Amino acid sequence: MRYGTIHSFESLPGEPNGHVGVYRHGLDQIVRSEQLGFTYVNITEHHATDDGYCPALMPVLAAVAMRTTTLRLSTGMLILPLHNPVRIAEEAAVVDVLSGGRLTLGVAAGYRELEFEVMESDYRRRGRRFRESLEVLLAAWSGEPFSYDGETISLPEIVVRPTPLQRPHPPLWLGGGSDPALRRAVAYGAPLFPGATTPLPAVRELWERYRGFAADAGREPAGFVLPRLAYVGESVESARAVALPAIAAMFDRYVTYGNPPEVREALDDWALLDEYVLVGDAETVAARVGELEALGVTDLLLQFAIPSLDPAQAMASMERFAAAVELTPA
């Protein structure tokens, strides 16, 4: 199993550090994660939020590329229908070149209507625009002349340069849990990537459907990427005490972004909450990681830098996790 960290660079209203501190501490943690032996850093996107949830993935990844050498850089997820796909193709290619070919581009159709209104994109047609944008990305990354005439995107004949260092293009992660989304992931050779608020029973069901669609297509599953909030403490009790307020604040944000209010019900019962998060002492967390690997997870992405959690606590949690699963330091 490969491991990565997730960063959203949020600063909840009233926090003393503000975004200057959030980005400084976040970049320091990312550099430390490479030293500890993590494989990925994953940056995730939202727009027009009062906590400043990272709205600019490519600049952040370019900054990370300049401070690291082996860490793979990933988006999870970039909300593709909000953007001009030619611009995303160009920016992704530049990041891939700057990083020496370390980019994985995770994209999704999005679900927060306000973002589509703000970015002047039609929410009702996001599925079609997502599919057309994927086609434009692949055509642009070829480096050859192409034109495009779709329902939501129309382009004259153009050539897009530079091309990504990875050929034919950076690996893709595609979000979504519907049958069409899962079939699309299989067709593009992308792994399963459920959401951070998908509980484990639903994750297991998604994995079975994804594997079934892969078998129908005569393909092997491309992988299973699982994102989770995480905190590793010196004991189960202390870990839960430290993590619960930060998790509750994050779940509140999830609800404001459009997730169902029911996710907050898990906050009252750790038996339920453990289906959403990875919290405990080193021994407990290592055992749960083993269970996830047995389930089929190939890439476990963990958000130690939970908004409102003290940066020093987040760093210590990440270091305890690395020791618990016996990562090999770089």
Buried (B, 14 or more C-beta within 10 A) or exposed (E): BBBBBBBBBBBBEEBEEEBEEBBEBBBEBBBBBBBBBBBBBBBBBBBEBEBBBBBEBBEBBBBBBEEBEEBBBBBBBBBBBBBEBBEBBBBBBBBBBBBEEBBBBBBBBBBBEBBBEEBEBEBEBBBBBBBBBBBBBBBBBBBEEBEBEBEBBEBEEEEBEEBBBBEEBBBBBBBBBEEEBBBBBBEBBBBBBBBBBBBBEBBEEBBEBBBBBBEEEEEEBBBBBBBBBBBBBEEBEEBBEBBBEBBBBBBBBBBEBEBEEEBBEBBEEBEEBBBBBBBBBBEBBBEBBEEBBEEBBBBBBBBBBBBBBEBEBBBBBBBBBBEBBEBEEE
